[in-house]
Amino acid sequence: LSRAAYSLLGLETFFTAGKTENRAWTISKGSKAPQAAGVIHSDFEKGFIKADVYTLSDLETYKSEVALRAAGKIRSEGKEYIVQDGDIMFFKFNV
């Protein structure tokens, strides 16, 4: 039901993952990386530099961010990157 509602409303989910908290964030389909960062905090959008991005399927395969990085599976995306449903993102910003 949730997926159907998201689809009907044109929404997607991206994730952030940290040592103490993993979280899902809702964005409009077609949102660019800075807009997604702004959902977390307006300063993230204003000072957006880039985002490190990987997929859940890659995380399931490689088991850790260290292994993902070693395999070249973490992409560095800029301001024009269109966030994909299910992306796991780490934002880099400077305010």
N, C-alpha and C positions, 0 to 999 in steps of 0.2 A: 504494500500500500504506500509506504514512504517513497519507494523508487518511482512509482507511478505518479505520485503527487509532485515530486521533484521534476520529473520529465514534463509534466503538464505545465508547470510553472517556469520551466526553463532554468532550473537550478542544478548546480553540481556541488560536489564536496571535494575539498583538498584537506590534507592532514599535516600537522606539525608533530614532531616527535622529539622529546627531550629526555633527560635522565630521570626526571620526576613526573613528567606529565606528557601524555599523548592526547591530541585533541583533533576533532573534526570541525571544519569551518565551512559554512555555506556561502557560495558565490553564484552570481548569474553566469549562465553558460556564455562562453566567449570572453570572459574577463581576462585581462592581461595581468602579468605577475605583480606590478605595482598596486593594482586595484585589489588583488587578493591580499597583499601585505597590509593594505589599509583596513581590511576587515578586522585584523588583529589589533592594530593601533594606527591612528592617523600619522604619527611620526614615521612609521615604517614605510608608508606610501610616499611621504614628502622626501625622505632621505634614501629612497630605494637605490641600491647599487646593482645587485644581482641576486639570484636565488639559486641555491643548489637543489636539484630536483632528481628524484628517482621514483620508481614504481614499486607497488606492493609485491608484484610478481617477482621483480628482481630481488627484493628484500627476502622473500620466501626462499629463493634459490641460494643467495649468498649469505644469509643469516645475520650479517652485521654491516654497519656503515664502513668499517675498516675494510672488509672484504669487498664491498661494493666499490669503494674508491680504488682498491688495488686492481679490480677488474675493469675499471673505467666506466662504470655504470652510473656514476653520479655526474649529471650534466650541470654546467653553469649556464643559466639562462638570463637574458637581459630584459629590458623594459618592454619589448615587443612580444615576449613569449605569451602565448595563449594557454592558460592553465587547463590541463586535462582532468577529467573526472577521476579522482583517486590518486592524484599526484601527492607525493610526500615532499614537503618543501622546507628549506631552511633559508630564511631571508637575511641578506647582508645589507645594512643601511648605515647612514651617517647623518646625524642631525646637528 
